[in-house]
């Protein structure tokens, strides 16, 4: 299918964008196309890339708020998650995809249970994702063997109707996964050219416990066992020493910053300045809806920028353009996507912003408005992989999805 977006604002200039199949074919030329979109009073930007989610946790939104992280996980989240079924995860992920489409996200990096259900929901909704099953063995050899068997099976049987959905490995964290399993994950991922998605140094307790049990910080520990590498996406990375940052940079580990979740769970503030200066690739994630409580990347960009300004007492740190790049070009780099920018021969993953919105008026600086003023409701049109997923703020079957998920969530908490 071919699409022509006419008279749309790109980098403060009106132009036309021609999409052929799943690529941006030409910019600046009016051509014949199967579908024509009027870009008047709209601006085009890359679709957002959310590099850390637990998508189906939409089912747990507002279920357990205002709690300490480890108490929240062990006493509220994990017990309810133990009751989840494949169907629950499918519908929870479908709702997450709907929410992400509505707020301009075209790709996400996920870690959750029932990875085949997650992948099916992503396929059905039309966006892009890297999906991984949660790997937790709690240092039990029997559980480790079971998890390894399941992960091998998932990778072997993984089938995607398109190239939009890729599978990865998801060892949860060093406090839930044994050394042997972490080493297996790294070896298996390298051999099969997979990415690895892990939580790292999210809380002070995690770091203190690691030093006590391993004599090393979590980063030093993972480096010592040979786990780190360019295919690793490390999520959170709040409590890092100078040496930790050097180790991560040396290994070209990709960082997923989750400011909203970190603030809500009082985990701490990421040391962005030092990490940026080290050359690390830093991208942006929302985390799951149980700890955010939404998947709106506009909000995450704003929280990221304002959090750093407050932390460093410096109004000039993480300017709006930097926050925007965390959510676009850096996310694409982290997930190895030919996306994140509006350029010819790049993936047609893009969104149209409604410039008639009050939040975007006046429009002295579009990027500043997007980061500091806008929200998900400012997105008019979403195109992913060259297909229109939302136009005029409307997504197909959205009312039916919301109605179904309400029933699924009520059933889950009543079990």
KEKE-3310 file (N, C-alpha, C; in steps of 0.2 Angstrom, whole numbers, plus 5000, padded with zeros to 4 digits):
npx = (5004:5002:5005:5001:5006:5000:5006:5011:5018:5035:5050:5047:5044:5032:5028:5028:5025:5029:5024:5029:5024:5032:5041:5048:5047:5049:5052:5045:5039:5025:5015:5006:4995:4989:4982:4977:4982:4977:4988:4986:4988:4994:5008:5023:5031:5043:5037:5035:5047:5046:5056:5055:5043:5030:5018:5005:5002:4993:4982:4983:4983:4982:4980:4988:4995:5006:5016:5031:5044:5049:5040:5028:5030:5032:5021:5009:5010:5016:5009:4996:4999:5002:4990:4987:4981:4984:4975:4971:4983:4984:4973:4976:4988:4983:4976:4986:4993:4983:4982:4995:4996:4986:4993:5004:5015:5025:5033:5038:5047:5046:5043:5037:5025:5019:5023:5020:5007:5008:5015:5005:4995:5001:5004:4991:4986:4995:5006:5024:5036:5048:5049:5049:5050:5047:5061:5063:5071:5073:5085:5084:5088:5080:5069:5077:5081:5069:5065:5075:5072:5059:5062:5070:5061:5052:5059:5063:5050:5045:5034:5031:5020:5025:5039:5038:5037:5049:5058:5066:5077:5073:5079:5075:5081:5096:5093:5083:5087:5098:5116:5121:5110:5109:5122:5119:5109:5115:5125:5116:5109:5119:5123:5111:5109:5101:5092:5094:5085:5084:5082:5091:5100:5090:5086:5092:5093:5094:5107:5115:5112:5118:5131:5133:5131:5138:5150:5151:5145:5129:5131:5145:5146:5138:5147:5158:5154:5153:5141:5137:5135:5134:5121:5113:5099:5098:5088:5082:5094:5098:5105:5120:5138:5153:5162:5153:5146:5157:5160:5148:5147:5159:5156:5146:5132:5115:5104:5088:5079:5067:5059:5046:5041:5052:5051:5038:5039:5049:5062:5073:5084:5090:5107:5110:5118:5132:5131:5127:5139:5148:5146:5136:5121:5106:5089:5071:5058:5042:5039:5028:5010:5007:5015:5017:5006:5003:5005:5010:5021:5024:5022:5032:5043:5043:5043:5056:5065:5061:5064:5078:5082:5078:5085:5099:5099:5099:5094:5096:5100:5096:5088:5073:5075:5084:5077:5067:5074:5078:5066:5065:5076:5086:5080:5077:5090:5094:5085:5089:5083:5078:5073:5065:5068:5063:5066:5070:5069:5069:5060:5042:5036:5028:5020:5006:5004:4992:4990:4981:4977:4974:4985:4996:4997:5002:5013:5028:5040:5040:5046:5049:5036:5030:5037:5035:5022:5012:5002:4996:4984:4986:4989:4985:4985:4992:5005:5012:5024:5021:5007:4991:4986:4979:4968:4962:4961:4955:4954:4953:4940:4942:4933:4927:4938:4942:4930:4930:4942:4940:4931:4939:4949:4941:4937:4950:4955:4945:4948)
npy = (4994:5011:5028:5045:5059:5074:5091:5093:5098:5097:5098:5112:5116:5115:5100:5086:5068:5053:5036:5020:5004:4998:5008:5025:5033:5044:5061:5077:5077:5077:5063:5050:5040:5026:5030:5045:5057:5071:5083:5096:5108:5099:5091:5081:5068:5056:5040:5035:5026:5014:5008:5000:4990:4981:4975:4969:4972:4982:4977:4978:4991:5004:4995:4992:5004:5017:5010:5002:4996:4982:4976:4979:4972:4958:4956:4960:4962:4950:4939:4941:4941:4927:4921:4924:4920:4914:4920:4931:4939:4941:4950:4960:4965:4969:4980:4988:4990:4997:5009:5013:5016:5026:5036:5038:5029:5018:5007:4994:4988:4973:4964:4950:4938:4923:4924:4921:4925:4938:4942:4938:4947:4959:4957:4957:4970:4978:4986:4987:4977:4971:4956:4947:4933:4933:4928:4919:4911:4911:4906:4892:4876:4867:4875:4883:4875:4872:4884:4887:4877:4881:4894:4890:4883:4893:4902:4893:4890:4902:4912:4924:4934:4944:4955:4963:4959:4954:4941:4940:4938:4938:4939:4942:4950:4952:4948:4939:4929:4916:4915:4905:4904:4917:4917:4907:4913:4924:4917:4909:4920:4927:4917:4915:4927:4936:4949:4955:4958:4966:4970:4982:4988:4995:4999:5006:4996:4984:4986:4987:4974:4966:4969:4965:4951:4947:4954:4964:4977:4977:4979:4977:4964:4957:4960:4953:4940:4939:4943:4956:4966:4972:4969:4969:4977:4987:4990:5004:5007:5016:5017:5019:5018:5028:5019:5009:5015:5017:5003:4999:5007:5003:4991:4993:4993:4995:5008:5009:5021:5025:5036:5040:5029:5027:5038:5037:5025:5029:5025:5032:5044:5043:5045:5055:5065:5061:5048:5051:5058:5048:5041:5032:5024:5031:5027:5028:5023:5018:5009:4996:4997:4996:5003:5015:5027:5024:5023:5033:5041:5055:5060:5054:5059:5072:5070:5064:5075:5086:5079:5077:5091:5095:5087:5089:5103:5112:5121:5119:5106:5091:5096:5100:5094:5084:5075:5072:5065:5054:5046:5043:5043:5037:5026:5019:5015:5008:4997:4992:4996:5002:5016:5030:5042:5054:5051:5047:5031:5025:5016:5017:5022:5033:5048:5059:5075:5084:5101:5110:5109:5115:5114:5115:5128:5144:5140:5141:5133:5118:5106:5108:5111:5098:5090:5097:5102:5095:5080:5063:5064:5073:5067:5063:5055:5038:5029:5014:5003:5006:5006:5012:5015:5023:5036:5052:5052:5040:5023:5006:4996:5000:5003:4990:4983:4990:4987:4973:4971:4976:4967:4956:4960:4961:4948:4943:4948:4943:4929)
npz = (5000:4996:5003:5004:5013:5013:5013:5026:5042:5044:5053:5054:5041:5028:5019:5008:5011:5005:5007:5004:5004:5018:5020:5021:5007:4999:5002:5000:4988:4977:4974:4965:4975:4985:4996:5003:5015:5023:5028:5034:5046:5055:5062:5058:5066:5072:5077:5094:5104:5116:5128:5139:5145:5154:5147:5148:5161:5162:5167:5180:5184:5195:5205:5216:5224:5230:5238:5245:5235:5235:5244:5237:5226:5231:5239:5233:5219:5213:5219:5213:5199:5198:5196:5183:5166:5150:5141:5149:5148:5135:5132:5141:5135:5123:5127:5131:5119:5112:5121:5119:5105:5104:5110:5103:5102:5093:5094:5106:5120:5128:5143:5150:5156:5147:5133:5120:5119:5121:5110:5100:5103:5100:5086:5081:5084:5077:5079:5084:5092:5104:5112:5127:5138:5156:5165:5179:5192:5206:5212:5212:5207:5200:5195:5187:5177:5172:5167:5158:5148:5144:5139:5128:5121:5118:5110:5099:5094:5091:5081:5069:5060:5053:5052:5062:5075:5087:5096:5112:5126:5144:5158:5174:5185:5195:5208:5207:5199:5196:5195:5186:5178:5172:5166:5156:5149:5143:5135:5127:5120:5113:5105:5097:5092:5099:5109:5126:5140:5155:5173:5182:5195:5202:5214:5230:5240:5232:5227:5239:5245:5235:5236:5249:5247:5236:5236:5227:5217:5208:5194:5193:5197:5186:5176:5180:5179:5165:5158:5153:5138:5121:5117:5127:5136:5149:5162:5171:5181:5191:5204:5202:5203:5199:5194:5190:5179:5170:5167:5161:5150:5143:5139:5131:5134:5133:5139:5148:5153:5166:5171:5177:5184:5192:5201:5206:5213:5222:5219:5216:5207:5191:5186:5175:5168:5170:5165:5151:5148:5148:5136:5135:5127:5130:5132:5133:5144:5150:5160:5168:5169:5182:5190:5185:5181:5167:5149:5142:5132:5131:5143:5150:5144:5148:5162:5163:5159:5168:5180:5180:5179:5192:5200:5198:5200:5189:5176:5163:5160:5151:5140:5130:5117:5119:5128:5119:5109:5117:5117:5104:5092:5100:5106:5095:5091:5102:5101:5089:5077:5061:5062:5071:5066:5053:5038:5021:5016:5028:5041:5040:5052:5060:5067:5067:5073:5081:5078:5081:5094:5111:5120:5112:5107:5108:5094:5096:5097:5092:5097:5110:5115:5113:5122:5134:5135:5128:5127:5126:5120:5110:5098:5082:5071:5068:5061:5057:5052:5039:5039:5042:5058:5067:5064:5064:5078:5081:5084:5077:5084:5097:5108:5111:5115:5127:5135:5135:5142:5155:5160:5160:5170:5181:5183:5186:5198:5206:5208)
capx = (5000:5006:5002:5004:5004:5001:5006:5012:5024:5041:5055:5045:5042:5027:5031:5024:5029:5027:5026:5028:5025:5033:5046:5047:5050:5051:5050:5045:5037:5018:5015:5000:4996:4982:4978:4980:4981:4978:4992:4985:4987:4997:5016:5025:5037:5044:5033:5039:5049:5046:5061:5054:5037:5027:5012:4999:5001:4987:4977:4985:4983:4979:4978:4993:4999:5009:5019:5038:5045:5049:5034:5024:5032:5031:5015:5004:5010:5018:5003:4991:5002:5002:4984:4986:4981:4987:4970:4972:4989:4983:4969:4980:4993:4979:4974:4992:4994:4978:4985:5001:4994:4982:4997:5009:5020:5024:5037:5040:5052:5042:5045:5031:5023:5015:5026:5016:5000:5010:5016:4999:4991:5005:5002:4984:4985:4998:5012:5030:5038:5053:5045:5053:5046:5051:5064:5064:5072:5074:5091:5082:5090:5074:5066:5081:5081:5062:5065:5079:5068:5054:5064:5073:5055:5049:5063:5062:5043:5042:5032:5028:5017:5028:5045:5037:5038:5055:5059:5072:5077:5071:5081:5072:5086:5101:5091:5078:5090:5104:5122:5121:5105:5112:5127:5116:5105:5120:5128:5111:5107:5124:5123:5105:5108:5095:5093:5093:5081:5085:5081:5097:5102:5084:5085:5098:5093:5097:5114:5117:5111:5123:5138:5134:5131:5143:5156:5152:5138:5126:5135:5152:5144:5137:5153:5162:5151:5153:5134:5136:5137:5130:5114:5109:5096:5098:5082:5082:5101:5097:5110:5127:5144:5157:5165:5148:5145:5162:5159:5142:5150:5164:5152:5141:5126:5110:5100:5081:5077:5060:5058:5040:5041:5057:5049:5032:5041:5054:5068:5079:5085:5096:5113:5110:5124:5138:5130:5128:5146:5152:5144:5130:5115:5101:5083:5066:5053:5037:5038:5021:5005:5006:5020:5018:5002:5001:5010:5010:5028:5024:5023:5038:5048:5042:5046:5063:5068:5061:5067:5085:5083:5078:5091:5105:5098:5102:5088:5099:5101:5091:5084:5068:5077:5087:5072:5063:5078:5078:5060:5064:5082:5090:5076:5078:5097:5094:5082:5092:5078:5079:5068:5067:5069:5059:5070:5069:5072:5068:5054:5037:5034:5027:5014:5004:5002:4986:4992:4975:4976:4976:4991:5001:4996:5005:5018:5035:5045:5036:5049:5047:5028:5029:5040:5033:5015:5008:5000:4994:4978:4988:4991:4979:4986:4998:5006:5017:5026:5017:5000:4987:4983:4974:4967:4957:4961:4951:4958:4948:4938:4944:4928:4926:4944:4941:4924:4932:4948:4936:4928:4945:4952:4937:4938:4957:4955:4940:4950)
capy = (5000:5018:5033:5051:5064:5081:5098:5092:5101:5093:5102:5119:5117:5111:5096:5080:5062:5047:5030:5014:4998:4999:5013:5032:5032:5051:5067:5083:5076:5075:5058:5046:5035:5023:5033:5052:5060:5079:5085:5103:5109:5094:5090:5074:5066:5048:5036:5035:5019:5013:5003:4995:4989:4975:4978:4966:4975:4986:4974:4979:4998:5006:4989:4992:5010:5020:5005:5001:4992:4975:4975:4980:4966:4952:4955:4962:4960:4943:4934:4942:4938:4920:4919:4926:4915:4916:4924:4937:4942:4943:4956:4965:4967:4972:4986:4992:4992:5002:5015:5016:5019:5032:5041:5039:5024:5013:5001:4994:4982:4970:4958:4948:4930:4920:4928:4920:4929:4945:4942:4938:4954:4964:4956:4959:4977:4981:4990:4984:4975:4966:4953:4942:4930:4934:4922:4920:4905:4911:4902:4885:4873:4864:4880:4886:4870:4873:4891:4887:4873:4885:4899:4887:4881:4899:4904:4889:4890:4909:4913:4931:4934:4950:4957:4968:4957:4950:4938:4942:4935:4942:4937:4948:4954:4948:4946:4934:4924:4913:4916:4900:4905:4923:4915:4903:4918:4928:4913:4908:4926:4928:4911:4915:4934:4939:4954:4953:4963:4965:4976:4983:4993:5000:5002:5005:4989:4979:4987:4985:4966:4963:4970:4960:4944:4945:4958:4968:4980:4973:4980:4973:4956:4955:4961:4948:4933:4939:4944:4962:4967:4977:4966:4970:4983:4987:4995:5008:5009:5022:5017:5017:5021:5030:5013:5005:5018:5015:4996:4999:5011:4999:4985:4996:4991:5001:5010:5011:5026:5025:5042:5041:5023:5028:5043:5034:5020:5032:5021:5037:5047:5041:5050:5056:5069:5056:5043:5054:5060:5042:5039:5027:5025:5031:5028:5030:5018:5019:5003:4994:5002:4995:5007:5022:5021:5024:5021:5039:5043:5062:5061:5051:5064:5078:5068:5063:5081:5089:5076:5079:5098:5096:5083:5093:5110:5115:5121:5118:5099:5087:5100:5096:5090:5078:5071:5069:5060:5048:5043:5042:5040:5033:5020:5015:5013:5003:4991:4990:4998:5007:5020:5035:5049:5055:5051:5043:5024:5022:5013:5021:5022:5040:5050:5066:5079:5089:5107:5114:5107:5121:5113:5116:5134:5145:5135:5144:5128:5112:5100:5111:5110:5091:5088:5101:5104:5090:5073:5058:5066:5077:5063:5063:5049:5034:5024:5009:4998:5008:5005:5017:5011:5027:5042:5057:5050:5034:5016:5001:4991:5002:5002:4983:4981:4992:4983:4966:4971:4978:4960:4951:4962:4960:4941:4941:4950:4939:4922)
capz = (5000:4996:5007:5003:5018:5010:5017:5033:5045:5046:5054:5053:5034:5025:5014:5007:5013:5002:5010:4999:5008:5025:5021:5019:5000:4996:5005:4996:4981:4977:4969:4966:4981:4986:5002:5004:5021:5023:5034:5036:5054:5058:5061:5058:5070:5073:5082:5100:5105:5123:5128:5145:5148:5155:5144:5151:5168:5161:5171:5187:5184:5201:5210:5222:5223:5236:5242:5245:5229:5237:5247:5232:5221:5234:5243:5229:5212:5211:5220:5208:5193:5198:5194:5176:5161:5143:5139:5152:5146:5128:5132:5144:5130:5118:5129:5131:5113:5111:5124:5116:5098:5105:5113:5098:5103:5088:5096:5113:5122:5133:5147:5154:5156:5141:5128:5114:5120:5120:5103:5096:5104:5096:5079:5080:5085:5071:5081:5083:5098:5105:5117:5131:5144:5162:5168:5187:5195:5213:5214:5213:5201:5196:5192:5182:5172:5169:5164:5152:5144:5142:5134:5122:5117:5115:5104:5093:5091:5090:5074:5069:5054:5050:5055:5067:5082:5088:5103:5116:5133:5149:5165:5178:5189:5199:5215:5206:5194:5198:5191:5181:5173:5169:5161:5151:5145:5139:5130:5122:5117:5109:5099:5093:5090:5103:5114:5133:5144:5162:5177:5185:5200:5202:5221:5234:5243:5227:5227:5246:5245:5230:5239:5255:5246:5231:5237:5221:5215:5203:5188:5194:5197:5180:5172:5182:5176:5158:5156:5149:5131:5117:5116:5134:5138:5156:5164:5177:5182:5196:5209:5199:5205:5193:5191:5186:5173:5166:5165:5156:5144:5140:5137:5126:5137:5132:5146:5147:5158:5167:5177:5181:5188:5198:5205:5210:5218:5226:5218:5215:5201:5187:5185:5167:5166:5170:5160:5145:5146:5147:5129:5135:5124:5135:5129:5138:5145:5154:5164:5167:5172:5189:5193:5181:5179:5160:5144:5138:5132:5132:5150:5152:5142:5153:5169:5162:5159:5174:5186:5180:5181:5199:5203:5197:5201:5183:5171:5156:5158:5147:5136:5127:5111:5122:5130:5113:5106:5121:5115:5097:5089:5105:5107:5089:5092:5108:5099:5083:5072:5056:5064:5075:5062:5047:5033:5016:5016:5035:5042:5040:5059:5062:5070:5066:5079:5079:5080:5083:5101:5115:5123:5107:5105:5101:5093:5095:5097:5092:5101:5117:5116:5113:5128:5141:5135:5125:5130:5121:5116:5104:5092:5077:5066:5069:5055:5059:5046:5033:5039:5047:5064:5070:5060:5067:5085:5081:5083:5076:5090:5104:5113:5112:5119:5134:5138:5137:5147:5161:5162:5162:5176:5187:5184:5188:5205:5210:5208)
cpx = (5004:5002:5005:5001:5005:5001:5007:5018:5030:5047:5054:5044:5037:5030:5026:5028:5025:5029:5024:5029:5026:5039:5044:5051:5053:5048:5050:5042:5029:5018:5008:5001:4989:4978:4982:4978:4982:4982:4992:4984:4990:5005:5017:5031:5037:5039:5038:5041:5050:5050:5060:5047:5035:5020:5006:4998:4996:4982:4977:4985:4979:4977:4982:4997:5001:5012:5027:5039:5045:5043:5028:5024:5029:5024:5009:5004:5011:5012:4997:4993:5002:4996:4982:4985:4983:4982:4970:4978:4988:4979:4972:4985:4989:4978:4980:4994:4989:4981:4991:5000:4991:4987:5004:5015:5019:5028:5038:5044:5049:5045:5039:5030:5019:5017:5023:5010:5002:5011:5010:4995:4995:5004:4995:4983:4990:5004:5018:5032:5044:5050:5050:5049:5050:5054:5066:5065:5073:5080:5089:5084:5085:5070:5070:5081:5074:5062:5069:5075:5063:5056:5067:5067:5052:5052:5062:5055:5040:5040:5029:5026:5021:5035:5044:5038:5044:5055:5066:5072:5076:5073:5079:5077:5091:5098:5085:5081:5097:5110:5122:5116:5107:5117:5124:5112:5110:5123:5123:5109:5112:5124:5117:5104:5102:5097:5092:5090:5081:5084:5088:5098:5096:5084:5092:5098:5096:5105:5118:5117:5117:5130:5139:5135:5137:5150:5157:5145:5135:5129:5142:5151:5142:5143:5158:5160:5151:5146:5134:5138:5132:5123:5110:5106:5095:5093:5083:5089:5101:5103:5117:5132:5148:5160:5159:5146:5150:5162:5153:5144:5154:5161:5147:5134:5121:5105:5093:5079:5069:5059:5052:5039:5046:5054:5043:5034:5047:5061:5074:5079:5091:5101:5114:5116:5130:5137:5130:5135:5150:5151:5139:5124:5109:5094:5077:5061:5048:5037:5031:5016:5003:5010:5021:5012:4999:5006:5011:5018:5029:5025:5029:5044:5049:5045:5054:5067:5068:5064:5075:5087:5083:5083:5097:5105:5101:5096:5090:5100:5095:5086:5079:5070:5080:5082:5068:5067:5079:5072:5060:5071:5086:5086:5077:5085:5097:5091:5084:5087:5080:5073:5070:5068:5064:5063:5069:5073:5072:5061:5048:5033:5033:5020:5013:5001:4997:4988:4987:4974:4978:4983:4997:5001:4998:5011:5025:5040:5041:5039:5048:5040:5027:5031:5037:5026:5010:5006:4997:4988:4979:4989:4985:4980:4993:4999:5012:5018:5022:5010:4997:4984:4978:4974:4961:4955:4957:4955:4952:4946:4940:4939:4927:4932:4943:4936:4927:4938:4945:4934:4934:4948:4948:4937:4944:4957:4950:4942:4952)
cpy = (5006:5023:5040:5056:5071:5087:5097:5095:5096:5098:5110:5120:5112:5107:5090:5073:5056:5041:5024:5008:5000:5005:5020:5032:5039:5056:5073:5083:5074:5069:5055:5041:5032:5027:5040:5055:5068:5081:5092:5103:5103:5094:5083:5073:5058:5046:5035:5027:5018:5007:4999:4996:4982:4976:4975:4969:4981:4984:4975:4987:5000:5001:4990:4998:5012:5015:5005:4996:4985:4972:4974:4973:4959:4950:4956:4960:4953:4938:4935:4939:4930:4917:4920:4920:4918:4921:4931:4942:4945:4950:4961:4969:4971:4979:4991:4994:4998:5009:5018:5019:5025:5038:5041:5034:5019:5007:5001:4988:4979:4965:4956:4940:4929:4924:4927:4924:4936:4946:4942:4945:4959:4964:4959:4966:4981:4985:4985:4983:4970:4963:4948:4940:4932:4928:4923:4913:4905:4907:4894:4881:4870:4869:4883:4881:4871:4879:4891:4883:4877:4891:4896:4886:4887:4902:4900:4889:4897:4910:4920:4931:4940:4950:4962:4966:4952:4947:4940:4937:4940:4940:4943:4952:4949:4945:4940:4928:4922:4915:4911:4902:4912:4921:4911:4908:4922:4923:4911:4914:4927:4923:4912:4922:4937:4945:4951:4959:4962:4971:4976:4989:4998:5003:5002:4998:4984:4980:4985:4977:4963:4963:4966:4953:4942:4949:4963:4972:4976:4973:4976:4966:4954:4955:4955:4941:4933:4940:4950:4962:4971:4975:4966:4977:4982:4992:4998:5011:5016:5023:5015:5021:5024:5024:5009:5008:5017:5008:4996:5002:5006:4993:4987:4994:4997:5002:5012:5015:5026:5030:5041:5035:5024:5033:5040:5029:5022:5028:5026:5040:5045:5047:5052:5060:5064:5051:5045:5055:5054:5039:5034:5029:5025:5032:5029:5025:5021:5015:5001:4999:5001:5000:5014:5027:5021:5023:5027:5042:5051:5064:5059:5056:5070:5076:5067:5070:5085:5086:5077:5086:5099:5092:5086:5100:5114:5115:5119:5110:5095:5092:5096:5092:5084:5073:5068:5064:5053:5043:5041:5039:5035:5026:5016:5012:5007:4996:4989:4991:5003:5013:5026:5042:5049:5056:5046:5036:5021:5020:5018:5020:5029:5042:5057:5069:5084:5096:5112:5113:5114:5120:5115:5123:5140:5140:5138:5139:5122:5106:5102:5109:5102:5088:5091:5102:5099:5084:5069:5060:5071:5074:5062:5056:5045:5029:5020:5004:5000:5007:5010:5013:5016:5033:5046:5054:5043:5028:5011:4997:4994:5001:4995:4981:4983:4988:4976:4966:4972:4971:4956:4953:4961:4952:4939:4942:4946:4932:4920)
cpz = (5000:5000:5005:5009:5015:5015:5024:5036:5047:5047:5052:5046:5032:5019:5013:5009:5009:5005:5005:5003:5015:5026:5019:5012:4998:5001:5001:4989:4981:4971:4970:4972:4982:4991:5002:5010:5021:5029:5036:5043:5058:5057:5062:5062:5070:5078:5088:5101:5113:5125:5135:5147:5150:5153:5147:5158:5168:5166:5178:5188:5191:5206:5216:5221:5230:5241:5241:5239:5231:5240:5242:5227:5225:5237:5239:5222:5210:5213:5215:5201:5192:5196:5186:5171:5155:5140:5142:5149:5138:5128:5136:5140:5125:5120:5130:5124:5110:5114:5121:5109:5099:5107:5109:5098:5097:5089:5103:5115:5129:5137:5151:5153:5149:5135:5121:5114:5119:5113:5098:5097:5100:5088:5077:5080:5080:5073:5081:5090:5098:5112:5120:5137:5150:5164:5175:5189:5203:5216:5215:5206:5197:5192:5186:5176:5168:5164:5157:5146:5140:5137:5128:5117:5114:5109:5098:5090:5089:5082:5074:5061:5050:5054:5061:5074:5082:5095:5106:5122:5138:5156:5169:5181:5193:5205:5214:5201:5196:5193:5185:5176:5169:5164:5155:5146:5140:5133:5124:5118:5111:5103:5095:5091:5093:5107:5121:5136:5151:5166:5181:5189:5201:5209:5225:5238:5238:5227:5234:5247:5241:5233:5245:5253:5240:5231:5231:5220:5209:5196:5188:5194:5190:5175:5173:5179:5168:5155:5151:5142:5127:5116:5122:5134:5145:5158:5171:5179:5186:5200:5206:5202:5198:5190:5187:5179:5168:5163:5160:5150:5140:5137:5132:5128:5135:5138:5144:5154:5160:5173:5181:5186:5194:5203:5209:5215:5223:5225:5218:5208:5197:5186:5178:5165:5165:5165:5153:5143:5145:5140:5129:5130:5129:5131:5135:5138:5150:5160:5164:5171:5179:5193:5189:5182:5172:5156:5140:5138:5132:5139:5153:5150:5146:5160:5169:5163:5165:5180:5186:5182:5189:5203:5203:5198:5195:5178:5164:5154:5155:5144:5132:5121:5114:5124:5124:5110:5110:5119:5108:5094:5094:5106:5101:5089:5097:5105:5092:5077:5067:5056:5068:5072:5056:5041:5028:5017:5024:5036:5043:5047:5061:5064:5068:5072:5077:5082:5082:5091:5105:5118:5118:5104:5110:5100:5091:5094:5098:5097:5109:5119:5117:5120:5135:5141:5133:5129:5125:5117:5110:5098:5088:5073:5068:5063:5058:5054:5040:5033:5044:5052:5068:5065:5064:5075:5086:5080:5082:5082:5097:5110:5115:5116:5126:5138:5140:5142:5154:5164:5164:5168:5182:5189:5188:5196:5210:5211:5215)
residu = (UNK:UNK:UNK:UNK:UNK:UNK:UNK:UNK:UNK:UNK:UNK:UNK:UNK:UNK:UNK:UNK:UNK:UNK:UNK:UNK:UNK:UNK:UNK:UNK:UNK:UNK:UNK:UNK:UNK:UNK:UNK:UNK:UNK:UNK:UNK:UNK:UNK:UNK:UNK:UNK:UNK:UNK:UNK:UNK:UNK:UNK:UNK:UNK:UNK:UNK:UNK:UNK:UNK:UNK:UNK:UNK:UNK:UNK:UNK:UNK:UNK:UNK:UNK:UNK:UNK:UNK:UNK:UNK:UNK:UNK:UNK:UNK:UNK:UNK:UNK:UNK:UNK:UNK:UNK:UNK:UNK:UNK:UNK:UNK:UNK:UNK:UNK:UNK:UNK:UNK:UNK:UNK:UNK:UNK:UNK:UNK:UNK:UNK:UNK:UNK:UNK:UNK:UNK:UNK:UNK:UNK:UNK:UNK:UNK:UNK:UNK:UNK:UNK:UNK:UNK:UNK:UNK:UNK:UNK:UNK:UNK:UNK:UNK:UNK:UNK:UNK:UNK:UNK:UNK:UNK:UNK:UNK:UNK:UNK:UNK:UNK:UNK:UNK:UNK:UNK:UNK:UNK:UNK:UNK:UNK:UNK:UNK:UNK:UNK:UNK:UNK:UNK:UNK:UNK:UNK:UNK:UNK:UNK:UNK:UNK:UNK:UNK:UNK:UNK:UNK:UNK:UNK:UNK:UNK:UNK:UNK:UNK:UNK:UNK:UNK:UNK:UNK:UNK:UNK:UNK:UNK:UNK:UNK:UNK:UNK:UNK:UNK:UNK:UNK:UNK:UNK:UNK:UNK:UNK:UNK:UNK:UNK:UNK:UNK:UNK:UNK:UNK:UNK:UNK:UNK:UNK:UNK:UNK:UNK:UNK:UNK:UNK:UNK:UNK:UNK:UNK:UNK:UNK:UNK:UNK:UNK:UNK:UNK:UNK:UNK:UNK:UNK:UNK:UNK:UNK:UNK:UNK:UNK:UNK:UNK:UNK:UNK:UNK:UNK:UNK:UNK:UNK:UNK:UNK:UNK:UNK:UNK:UNK:UNK:UNK:UNK:UNK:UNK:UNK:UNK:UNK:UNK:UNK:UNK:UNK:UNK:UNK:UNK:UNK:UNK:UNK:UNK:UNK:UNK:UNK:UNK:UNK:UNK:UNK:UNK:UNK:UNK:UNK:UNK:UNK:UNK:UNK:UNK:UNK:UNK:UNK:UNK:UNK:UNK:UNK:UNK:UNK:UNK:UNK:UNK:UNK:UNK:UNK:UNK:UNK:UNK:UNK:UNK:UNK:UNK:UNK:UNK:UNK:UNK:UNK:UNK:UNK:UNK:UNK:UNK:UNK:UNK:UNK:UNK:UNK:UNK:UNK:UNK:UNK:UNK:UNK:UNK:UNK:UNK:UNK:UNK:UNK:UNK:UNK:UNK:UNK:UNK:UNK:UNK:UNK:UNK:UNK:UNK:UNK:UNK:UNK:UNK:UNK:UNK:UNK:UNK:UNK:UNK:UNK:UNK:UNK:UNK:UNK:UNK:UNK:UNK:UNK:UNK:UNK:UNK:UNK:UNK:UNK:UNK:UNK:UNK:UNK:UNK:UNK:UNK:UNK:UNK:UNK:UNK:UNK:UNK:UNK:UNK:UNK:UNK:UNK:UNK:UNK:UNK:UNK:UNK:UNK:UNK:UNK:UNK:UNK:UNK:UNK:UNK:UNK:UNK:UNK:UNK:UNK:UNK:UNK:UNK:UNK:UNK:UNK:UNK:UNK:UNK:UNK:UNK)
# end
